[in-house]
Amino acid sequence: VQLQASGGGLVQAGGSLRLSCAASGVTFGRHTMAWFRQAPGMEREYVGAARWSMNTKYYADSVRGRFTISRDNDKNTMYLQMNSLKPEDTAVYYCALTVSHPIVSSLPDPGTYDYWGQGTLVTVSS
């Protein structure tokens, strides 16, 4: 399984950006995937997750209402649409996947996930 994250860049506060996570070596729609982020000097932070098999999505309080997770099955790709970006959203963003079927309470735990993308940097200027 390989995950390839892309789409990061520099954006002004209030702007939007869409990240992509292309998956290979896995049947995309059966598993749970997530986005995390890590700012310099900080621990990895949960952003949101999608349990594709149940068509459910979950978001951290800090991004709910601004960020949206979606997918394109034909392209085996997950997206993170980020709107109303704030300087505190600046971080390296990672996508992750687990082949297990985690309970909701374990979705924010990085240890839940088996595979990780390499990360893409998002910088939000004020």
N, C-alpha and C positions, 0 to 999 in steps of 0.2 A: 504494500500500500504506500502510495506517495501523495502528499498534499503540497500544492504549490500556491502560495498566497501572493497576491499582487494588487496593485491599484493605489498604493500609498503615495503620499506626496505632500506638498506644502499648500495650505489653504488658509484663507483669512477666517477669523471668527465670524460665525453666522453662515458660513458657506457649507457646501456639501461635498461628499466624496463617496465613491462606491468601491469597496474592496471585493476581490474575487478569491475563491479558493477552489482550484481545480483538483479533483480527486482521480486517481488512477489505481487500478488493481483491486477495486472494491465495487460491489453493487451498491451504488450510491444511495438509493432510496430506502434501504433497509436499516440504516444505522442512525445513530445519534451523533450530531456534529455540533461544534461550539466555536465561539470566538472568545479569545482572551486578549488582554493587552498588558504591556509592561512598560511603565515609565522608568526613566533612569533612577537607579537607587531604590526602586520600589519592588514589591513582590508582584508576581503575575496576578492580574485581576480578571475576574470573570465578567464578560460583557453580555453574553446570551447564548442560548442553545436551541437546537431544533431536534425534536424526535420525529424523524421523517416517517417512520412506520406508523406513528399515531397522528401525524400531521399537527403536532403541537409545537409551540414556540414559547420561549421564556426569555426574559430580559432582566438585567440588573437594574435596580432602582435608578442608578445614575444615568442610564441611557434610555430608559423606557419612555416611549413617546417621541424620541428623536432618531433612534436607530431601528432598522428593520432587517430581519434575516429572511432571505428567500433562496430559491434554487431554480436551476434549469436542468432538468433530468437529461435532456438530449445532450447537453454539454458536460454532464457530470460535475457541475459547478455550483458552489454555494456563494451567496453574495451577502455583503453587509452594507446596506445603504445607510449612510450617516448624514443626518441633516442637523441644522442649527449647531454646528460644531463650536466647541468652546476650547480655550487654550488648555484646560485641564484634560481634554481628550487626547492631547499629545502623548504618543506612546508607540512602541512597536506592537503591531497587532498580529496575533497568531490564530490560525484555525487548527482545529483538532477533531479527531474522530475516535469513537469507540465502537468495537464490534459487539460489546455487551449490550444489555438493556437496562441502563441505570434508572434508579428511582429519581424522582424529581429533586429530592433533597441533595443528591450527590452530583447534580449537574454543575454546580459552581466549583467543585473540587478538581484541580488539574490532574490529580492522580486517577481520576475516573477514565481518562482518555489514553488510548493505546498509540495513537499516531498524531504527529504534529507537523505543521508546515514550518517553513523557515522564517516567517515573519516579514512584515512589510511596515515601513516607518510612516507614520502619520504625524505631521507637524501642523499645529493650528496657531497662527500668529494673532496677536491681539491688536 
